Amino acid sequence: MYLLITPARNEGKYINYTIEAILSQDLKPICWIIVDDGSTDDTNLIIRQLSKNYSWVWVVERNSVQERGFASKALAFMEGYKMVSELSYRYIGNLDADVSFNASYYRILIERMENNKRLGVASGVIMEKSLKGYQRVTSSLNHAVGAVQFWKKECFEQVGGYRPVTVSGIDAIAELIARMKGWETRSFQDLHIYHHRPVDTSNTKNALERAYRAGLTEYHIGTSSYFALFKAIRRWRERPVILSAFIRLLAYWAAWVKKIPRDAPDELIEYLKREQKYRLLAALKGQFDWR
């Protein structure tokens, strides 16, 4: 019924968490394609052994010369996607190689998507490791998390798959196109995805880099200036407090002033502006979560 594609680059420390999660699923995929995107650690050895043990695990080796990045991830995913044209399936999932979830995750997700014919893209919510244990990452419930985006086949085909981007946001652009075409997208807060790669937001330098990249991403996917402002204000508590919001806005406005070409096409930018205007007005009335 469903298949998964995992772009993996130097994930030797974490991919076993993902492998254990997939092998434990009470509804397993018909095929899991793992694309080794030029790893220099033991990732290839791990996934090659896995494919020997399980015939439904396929390995693709991509000789990527690029640094780790989001353009490379999109290209790696689509290279794996080329292999599934002859397969019969109803759902296709993008799965990062550093996450895990419980054994009923995909079964529950499919049941909910079957019950909502317009739900084209879905996921659980990301839980990041912190000093206080795992805590949910702030995100809107109308957004399917990129690390585990799960698609109805026809929706993914209408969107045209993932496209390379400048900074990040391959998942955001894809699901925005899905909504523009009339599909619903969402995440379910009772389905937890545990992210095992450390994210050191307590380190000021790392936190500021993430905030700056987030601001650039907002610009490139087509976020309107007023929505970028309110979104930054909404997240002022993120470390480093207040400064992170300022850095997000600095990155956004620097790109806006320079008139850097955006990754999103003009049609999608206009759609997103209309959507964000509605979300902001609804949020101010207490009717919508515009995080």
Contacts in CASP RR format, 6 or more apart in sequence:
PFRMAT RR
TARGET T0000
AUTHOR 0000-0000-0000
METHOD contacts of the structure
MODEL  1
MYLLITPARNEGKYINYTIEAILSQDLKPICWIIVDDGSTDDTNLIIRQL
SKNYSWVWVVERNSVQERGFASKALAFMEGYKMVSELSYRYIGNLDADVS
FNASYYRILIERMENNKRLGVASGVIMEKSLKGYQRVTSSLNHAVGAVQF
WKKECFEQVGGYRPVTVSGIDAIAELIARMKGWETRSFQDLHIYHHRPVD
TSNTKNALERAYRAGLTEYHIGTSSYFALFKAIRRWRERPVILSAFIRLL
AYWAAWVKKIPRDAPDELIEYLKREQKYRLLAALKGQFDWR
1 27 0 8 1.000
1 30 0 8 1.000
1 89 0 8 1.000
1 90 0 8 1.000
1 91 0 8 1.000
1 110 0 8 1.000
2 27 0 8 1.000
2 29 0 8 1.000
2 30 0 8 1.000
2 89 0 8 1.000
2 90 0 8 1.000
2 91 0 8 1.000
2 92 0 8 1.000
2 93 0 8 1.000
2 106 0 8 1.000
2 110 0 8 1.000
2 150 0 8 1.000
3 29 0 8 1.000
3 30 0 8 1.000
3 31 0 8 1.000
3 32 0 8 1.000
3 33 0 8 1.000
3 84 0 8 1.000
3 87 0 8 1.000
3 89 0 8 1.000
3 91 0 8 1.000
3 92 0 8 1.000
3 93 0 8 1.000
4 22 0 8 1.000
4 29 0 8 1.000
4 31 0 8 1.000
4 32 0 8 1.000
4 33 0 8 1.000
4 92 0 8 1.000
4 93 0 8 1.000
4 94 0 8 1.000
4 95 0 8 1.000
5 32 0 8 1.000
5 33 0 8 1.000
5 34 0 8 1.000
5 35 0 8 1.000
5 77 0 8 1.000
5 80 0 8 1.000
5 81 0 8 1.000
5 84 0 8 1.000
5 92 0 8 1.000
5 93 0 8 1.000
5 94 0 8 1.000
5 95 0 8 1.000
6 18 0 8 1.000
6 32 0 8 1.000
6 33 0 8 1.000
6 34 0 8 1.000
6 35 0 8 1.000
6 94 0 8 1.000
6 95 0 8 1.000
6 96 0 8 1.000
6 97 0 8 1.000
7 35 0 8 1.000
7 37 0 8 1.000
7 72 0 8 1.000
7 73 0 8 1.000
7 76 0 8 1.000
7 77 0 8 1.000
7 96 0 8 1.000
7 97 0 8 1.000
8 15 0 8 1.000
8 34 0 8 1.000
8 35 0 8 1.000
8 36 0 8 1.000
8 37 0 8 1.000
8 39 0 8 1.000
8 43 0 8 1.000
8 47 0 8 1.000
8 97 0 8 1.000
9 36 0 8 1.000
9 37 0 8 1.000
9 38 0 8 1.000
9 39 0 8 1.000
9 43 0 8 1.000
9 64 0 8 1.000
9 68 0 8 1.000
9 72 0 8 1.000
9 76 0 8 1.000
10 39 0 8 1.000
10 40 0 8 1.000
10 41 0 8 1.000
10 43 0 8 1.000
10 68 0 8 1.000
11 18 0 8 1.000
11 39 0 8 1.000
11 41 0 8 1.000
11 43 0 8 1.000
11 97 0 8 1.000
11 98 0 8 1.000
12 39 0 8 1.000
12 41 0 8 1.000
12 42 0 8 1.000
12 43 0 8 1.000
12 46 0 8 1.000
13 41 0 8 1.000
14 97 0 8 1.000
14 98 0 8 1.000
14 196 0 8 1.000
14 197 0 8 1.000
15 43 0 8 1.000
15 46 0 8 1.000
15 47 0 8 1.000
15 97 0 8 1.000
15 98 0 8 1.000
16 46 0 8 1.000
17 98 0 8 1.000
17 99 0 8 1.000
17 100 0 8 1.000
17 194 0 8 1.000
17 196 0 8 1.000
18 95 0 8 1.000
18 96 0 8 1.000
18 97 0 8 1.000
18 98 0 8 1.000
18 99 0 8 1.000
18 100 0 8 1.000
19 46 0 8 1.000
19 50 0 8 1.000
20 100 0 8 1.000
21 99 0 8 1.000
21 100 0 8 1.000
21 101 0 8 1.000
21 102 0 8 1.000
21 103 0 8 1.000
21 105 0 8 1.000
22 28 0 8 1.000
22 29 0 8 1.000
22 32 0 8 1.000
22 95 0 8 1.000
23 54 0 8 1.000
24 103 0 8 1.000
25 103 0 8 1.000
25 104 0 8 1.000
25 105 0 8 1.000
25 106 0 8 1.000
25 107 0 8 1.000
26 103 0 8 1.000
26 104 0 8 1.000
26 107 0 8 1.000
27 104 0 8 1.000
27 106 0 8 1.000
27 107 0 8 1.000
27 110 0 8 1.000
28 56 0 8 1.000
29 56 0 8 1.000
29 106 0 8 1.000
30 56 0 8 1.000
30 87 0 8 1.000
30 89 0 8 1.000
31 56 0 8 1.000
31 57 0 8 1.000
31 58 0 8 1.000
31 84 0 8 1.000
31 87 0 8 1.000
31 89 0 8 1.000
32 56 0 8 1.000
32 57 0 8 1.000
32 58 0 8 1.000
32 95 0 8 1.000
33 58 0 8 1.000
33 59 0 8 1.000
33 60 0 8 1.000
33 80 0 8 1.000
33 83 0 8 1.000
33 84 0 8 1.000
34 47 0 8 1.000
34 50 0 8 1.000
34 51 0 8 1.000
34 57 0 8 1.000
34 58 0 8 1.000
34 59 0 8 1.000
34 60 0 8 1.000
34 97 0 8 1.000
35 59 0 8 1.000
35 60 0 8 1.000
35 61 0 8 1.000
35 62 0 8 1.000
35 76 0 8 1.000
35 77 0 8 1.000
35 79 0 8 1.000
35 80 0 8 1.000
36 43 0 8 1.000
36 44 0 8 1.000
36 47 0 8 1.000
36 59 0 8 1.000
36 60 0 8 1.000
36 61 0 8 1.000
36 62 0 8 1.000
37 62 0 8 1.000
37 64 0 8 1.000
37 72 0 8 1.000
37 73 0 8 1.000
37 76 0 8 1.000
38 61 0 8 1.000
38 62 0 8 1.000
38 63 0 8 1.000
38 64 0 8 1.000
43 97 0 8 1.000
44 59 0 8 1.000
44 61 0 8 1.000
47 57 0 8 1.000
47 59 0 8 1.000
48 59 0 8 1.000
50 57 0 8 1.000
50 59 0 8 1.000
51 57 0 8 1.000
51 58 0 8 1.000
51 59 0 8 1.000
58 83 0 8 1.000
60 79 0 8 1.000
60 80 0 8 1.000
60 83 0 8 1.000
62 75 0 8 1.000
62 76 0 8 1.000
62 79 0 8 1.000
64 72 0 8 1.000
64 75 0 8 1.000
64 76 0 8 1.000
66 72 0 8 1.000
70 164 0 8 1.000
70 165 0 8 1.000
70 167 0 8 1.000
70 168 0 8 1.000
70 169 0 8 1.000
70 170 0 8 1.000
71 164 0 8 1.000
71 165 0 8 1.000
71 166 0 8 1.000
73 162 0 8 1.000
73 170 0 8 1.000
74 162 0 8 1.000
74 163 0 8 1.000
74 164 0 8 1.000
74 165 0 8 1.000
74 170 0 8 1.000
75 164 0 8 1.000
77 94 0 8 1.000
77 162 0 8 1.000
78 161 0 8 1.000
78 162 0 8 1.000
81 92 0 8 1.000
81 161 0 8 1.000
84 92 0 8 1.000
89 153 0 8 1.000
90 152 0 8 1.000
90 153 0 8 1.000
91 110 0 8 1.000
91 113 0 8 1.000
91 150 0 8 1.000
91 151 0 8 1.000
91 152 0 8 1.000
91 153 0 8 1.000
92 150 0 8 1.000
92 151 0 8 1.000
92 153 0 8 1.000
92 156 0 8 1.000
93 148 0 8 1.000
93 149 0 8 1.000
93 150 0 8 1.000
93 151 0 8 1.000
94 146 0 8 1.000
94 147 0 8 1.000
94 148 0 8 1.000
94 149 0 8 1.000
94 150 0 8 1.000
94 151 0 8 1.000
94 162 0 8 1.000
94 171 0 8 1.000
95 147 0 8 1.000
95 148 0 8 1.000
96 146 0 8 1.000
96 147 0 8 1.000
96 148 0 8 1.000
98 195 0 8 1.000
98 196 0 8 1.000
98 197 0 8 1.000
99 126 0 8 1.000
99 147 0 8 1.000
99 148 0 8 1.000
99 193 0 8 1.000
99 194 0 8 1.000
99 195 0 8 1.000
99 196 0 8 1.000
100 193 0 8 1.000
100 194 0 8 1.000
100 196 0 8 1.000
101 124 0 8 1.000
101 148 0 8 1.000
101 191 0 8 1.000
101 192 0 8 1.000
101 193 0 8 1.000
101 194 0 8 1.000
102 192 0 8 1.000
105 124 0 8 1.000
105 191 0 8 1.000
105 193 0 8 1.000
106 150 0 8 1.000
108 188 0 8 1.000
108 191 0 8 1.000
109 122 0 8 1.000
109 123 0 8 1.000
109 124 0 8 1.000
109 150 0 8 1.000
109 188 0 8 1.000
109 191 0 8 1.000
112 119 0 8 1.000
112 122 0 8 1.000
112 188 0 8 1.000
113 119 0 8 1.000
113 120 0 8 1.000
113 122 0 8 1.000
113 150 0 8 1.000
113 152 0 8 1.000
116 184 0 8 1.000
118 182 0 8 1.000
118 183 0 8 1.000
118 184 0 8 1.000
119 152 0 8 1.000
119 183 0 8 1.000
119 184 0 8 1.000
119 185 0 8 1.000
119 186 0 8 1.000
120 151 0 8 1.000
120 152 0 8 1.000
120 155 0 8 1.000
120 178 0 8 1.000
120 183 0 8 1.000
120 184 0 8 1.000
120 185 0 8 1.000
121 144 0 8 1.000
121 149 0 8 1.000
121 150 0 8 1.000
121 151 0 8 1.000
121 152 0 8 1.000
121 155 0 8 1.000
121 174 0 8 1.000
121 175 0 8 1.000
121 178 0 8 1.000
121 183 0 8 1.000
121 184 0 8 1.000
121 185 0 8 1.000
121 186 0 8 1.000
122 144 0 8 1.000
122 149 0 8 1.000
122 150 0 8 1.000
122 185 0 8 1.000
122 186 0 8 1.000
122 187 0 8 1.000
122 188 0 8 1.000
123 144 0 8 1.000
123 145 0 8 1.000
123 146 0 8 1.000
123 147 0 8 1.000
123 148 0 8 1.000
123 149 0 8 1.000
123 150 0 8 1.000
123 187 0 8 1.000
123 188 0 8 1.000
123 191 0 8 1.000
123 193 0 8 1.000
124 144 0 8 1.000
124 145 0 8 1.000
124 148 0 8 1.000
124 187 0 8 1.000
124 188 0 8 1.000
124 189 0 8 1.000
124 191 0 8 1.000
124 192 0 8 1.000
124 193 0 8 1.000
125 136 0 8 1.000
125 137 0 8 1.000
125 139 0 8 1.000
125 141 0 8 1.000
125 145 0 8 1.000
125 187 0 8 1.000
125 188 0 8 1.000
125 189 0 8 1.000
125 191 0 8 1.000
125 192 0 8 1.000
125 193 0 8 1.000
126 136 0 8 1.000
126 137 0 8 1.000
126 139 0 8 1.000
126 145 0 8 1.000
126 147 0 8 1.000
126 193 0 8 1.000
126 195 0 8 1.000
127 134 0 8 1.000
127 135 0 8 1.000
127 136 0 8 1.000
127 137 0 8 1.000
127 192 0 8 1.000
127 193 0 8 1.000
127 194 0 8 1.000
127 195 0 8 1.000
128 134 0 8 1.000
128 135 0 8 1.000
128 136 0 8 1.000
128 137 0 8 1.000
128 195 0 8 1.000
128 199 0 8 1.000
129 194 0 8 1.000
129 195 0 8 1.000
129 196 0 8 1.000
129 198 0 8 1.000
129 199 0 8 1.000
131 202 0 8 1.000
134 192 0 8 1.000
134 194 0 8 1.000
136 189 0 8 1.000
136 192 0 8 1.000
137 195 0 8 1.000
138 235 0 8 1.000
138 238 0 8 1.000
138 291 0 8 1.000
139 145 0 8 1.000
139 187 0 8 1.000
139 291 0 8 1.000
140 289 0 8 1.000
140 290 0 8 1.000
140 291 0 8 1.000
141 186 0 8 1.000
141 187 0 8 1.000
141 188 0 8 1.000
141 189 0 8 1.000
141 289 0 8 1.000
142 185 0 8 1.000
142 186 0 8 1.000
142 187 0 8 1.000
142 289 0 8 1.000
143 172 0 8 1.000
143 175 0 8 1.000
143 185 0 8 1.000
143 186 0 8 1.000
143 187 0 8 1.000
144 150 0 8 1.000
144 171 0 8 1.000
144 175 0 8 1.000
144 185 0 8 1.000
144 186 0 8 1.000
144 187 0 8 1.000
145 171 0 8 1.000
145 187 0 8 1.000
145 193 0 8 1.000
146 171 0 8 1.000
146 172 0 8 1.000
147 193 0 8 1.000
147 195 0 8 1.000
148 193 0 8 1.000
149 171 0 8 1.000
149 174 0 8 1.000
149 175 0 8 1.000
151 159 0 8 1.000
152 183 0 8 1.000
155 178 0 8 1.000
155 181 0 8 1.000
155 183 0 8 1.000
158 178 0 8 1.000
158 181 0 8 1.000
158 183 0 8 1.000
159 174 0 8 1.000
159 177 0 8 1.000
159 178 0 8 1.000
159 181 0 8 1.000
160 174 0 8 1.000
160 177 0 8 1.000
161 174 0 8 1.000
162 170 0 8 1.000
162 171 0 8 1.000
162 174 0 8 1.000
163 170 0 8 1.000
163 173 0 8 1.000
163 174 0 8 1.000
163 263 0 8 1.000
164 170 0 8 1.000
165 173 0 8 1.000
165 220 0 8 1.000
165 263 0 8 1.000
166 216 0 8 1.000
166 220 0 8 1.000
166 263 0 8 1.000
167 213 0 8 1.000
167 216 0 8 1.000
167 217 0 8 1.000
167 220 0 8 1.000
167 263 0 8 1.000
168 213 0 8 1.000
168 217 0 8 1.000
169 217 0 8 1.000
169 220 0 8 1.000
169 221 0 8 1.000
169 263 0 8 1.000
172 217 0 8 1.000
172 221 0 8 1.000
173 221 0 8 1.000
173 263 0 8 1.000
173 264 0 8 1.000
173 268 0 8 1.000
175 185 0 8 1.000
176 221 0 8 1.000
176 264 0 8 1.000
176 268 0 8 1.000
176 271 0 8 1.000
176 272 0 8 1.000
177 268 0 8 1.000
178 185 0 8 1.000
179 185 0 8 1.000
179 271 0 8 1.000
179 275 0 8 1.000
180 267 0 8 1.000
180 268 0 8 1.000
180 271 0 8 1.000
199 206 0 8 1.000
199 210 0 8 1.000
200 206 0 8 1.000
200 207 0 8 1.000
201 207 0 8 1.000
201 210 0 8 1.000
201 238 0 8 1.000
201 239 0 8 1.000
202 239 0 8 1.000
204 239 0 8 1.000
204 240 0 8 1.000
207 238 0 8 1.000
207 239 0 8 1.000
207 240 0 8 1.000
207 244 0 8 1.000
208 240 0 8 1.000
208 243 0 8 1.000
208 244 0 8 1.000
208 247 0 8 1.000
211 238 0 8 1.000
211 243 0 8 1.000
211 244 0 8 1.000
211 245 0 8 1.000
211 247 0 8 1.000
211 248 0 8 1.000
211 251 0 8 1.000
212 247 0 8 1.000
212 248 0 8 1.000
212 250 0 8 1.000
212 251 0 8 1.000
213 251 0 8 1.000
214 248 0 8 1.000
214 251 0 8 1.000
215 228 0 8 1.000
215 247 0 8 1.000
215 248 0 8 1.000
215 249 0 8 1.000
215 251 0 8 1.000
215 252 0 8 1.000
216 251 0 8 1.000
216 252 0 8 1.000
216 255 0 8 1.000
218 228 0 8 1.000
218 231 0 8 1.000
218 248 0 8 1.000
218 252 0 8 1.000
219 228 0 8 1.000
219 251 0 8 1.000
219 252 0 8 1.000
219 255 0 8 1.000
219 256 0 8 1.000
219 260 0 8 1.000
219 262 0 8 1.000
220 255 0 8 1.000
220 262 0 8 1.000
220 263 0 8 1.000
220 264 0 8 1.000
221 262 0 8 1.000
221 263 0 8 1.000
221 264 0 8 1.000
221 272 0 8 1.000
222 262 0 8 1.000
222 264 0 8 1.000
222 268 0 8 1.000
222 269 0 8 1.000
222 272 0 8 1.000
222 273 0 8 1.000
223 231 0 8 1.000
223 252 0 8 1.000
223 272 0 8 1.000
223 276 0 8 1.000
224 272 0 8 1.000
224 273 0 8 1.000
224 276 0 8 1.000
224 277 0 8 1.000
225 252 0 8 1.000
225 253 0 8 1.000
225 256 0 8 1.000
226 280 0 8 1.000
227 276 0 8 1.000
227 277 0 8 1.000
227 279 0 8 1.000
227 280 0 8 1.000
227 290 0 8 1.000
228 248 0 8 1.000
228 249 0 8 1.000
228 252 0 8 1.000
229 249 0 8 1.000
230 280 0 8 1.000
230 290 0 8 1.000
231 248 0 8 1.000
231 290 0 8 1.000
231 291 0 8 1.000
232 245 0 8 1.000
232 246 0 8 1.000
232 248 0 8 1.000
232 249 0 8 1.000
232 252 0 8 1.000
233 245 0 8 1.000
234 290 0 8 1.000
234 291 0 8 1.000
235 244 0 8 1.000
235 245 0 8 1.000
235 248 0 8 1.000
235 291 0 8 1.000
236 242 0 8 1.000
236 244 0 8 1.000
236 245 0 8 1.000
238 244 0 8 1.000
238 245 0 8 1.000
262 269 0 8 1.000
264 272 0 8 1.000
276 290 0 8 1.000
278 288 0 8 1.000
279 288 0 8 1.000
279 290 0 8 1.000
280 290 0 8 1.000
282 288 0 8 1.000
282 290 0 8 1.000
283 289 0 8 1.000
283 290 0 8 1.000
END
